[in-house]
Amino acid sequence: MEQRQSLIETLTKVQQLEIDESLKSKIRESWLEVFFLNRYDSKNRTANIVGFDMRFLDYEALSYLYNEIFIDNEYYFAAENENPYIIDCGSNIGMSIFYFKMLYPNSRILAFEPGEEAFFCLEENVRNNLLNSIKVHKAALSNKEGIIDFYFDQENLGSLCMSTKQERMPKQRRSVEALLLSKHIDEEVDFLKIDIEGAELEVVEELSNARKLSYVKQMAIEYHHHIVSESDTFSRMLSVLEDAGFGYQIESNLGRPFKRAQFQDILVYAYRKKSTGRNARQELAANL
């Protein structure tokens, strides 16, 4: 009964997606094959995802990512051209890249992923599927350059909670390279996706300080509220966006009963307002 209910709910969600019917068909078929009928290569940890061959680390994480990105349509955006420029911060094994390439096959993508094992899968998934116009960096993003600590779980290398914040992943530690996102933006960005497990405010503030937020047209930010339980900084994120001329929508689920200082995932979808803020061309001219 429970399996039947899951089937009905998922197929209904897919049918309600506001995308082309051919894409709905791909999403539906992949879910039925891989996650309903469990038809995947468990030995080699590979699965066919909307026509792409995907190497993964953990099946449960694979299922979570597929549902979040393809079924819930979390990173959908309407592009103004056929080859949008997308920056993907926190690419993990590349599920979001498959989604963007399904939507916009001619898109150009710049990706960042600091997790060693996840990056190995990401690089292999890009290479084996002959995906073009994609550049990947094995690095974390921060508000400073250099070598920083990265926390991971040796017992669960497919965990989606690995972070530069120890409070998010209080397990093992390794050193990774940290980059400034602002140094990798020199043209208009059609869509910026940020899911970096606690460092999102640092990165957005750094972009603002470098006057690079105005290059971005739309973005989806996964804000991880209360990684440090008594730290309330969400208003800073919204203030940065407002000051840069962005409007935004917010989505979050909060369990009941309400508990003080509990961890909460918040999705912020931000869009550049037409009538406010300097655009990328104006900023580029000002910086010359």
Secondary structure, 3 states (H helix, E strand, C coil): CHHHHHHHHHHHHHHHCCCCHHHHHHHHHHHHHHHHCCCCECCCCEEEECCEEEECCCHHHHHHHHHHHHHCCCCCCCCCCCCCEEEEECCCCCHHHHHHHHHCCCCEEEEECCCHHHHHHHHHHHHHCCCCCEEEECCEECCCCEEEEEEECCCCCCCCCCECCCCCCCCEEEEEEEECHHHHCCCCECEEEECCCCCHHHHHHHHHHCCCHHHECEEEEEEEECCCCCCCCHHHHHHHHHHCCEEEEEEECCCCCCCCCCCEEEEEEEEECCCCCCCHHHHHHHHC
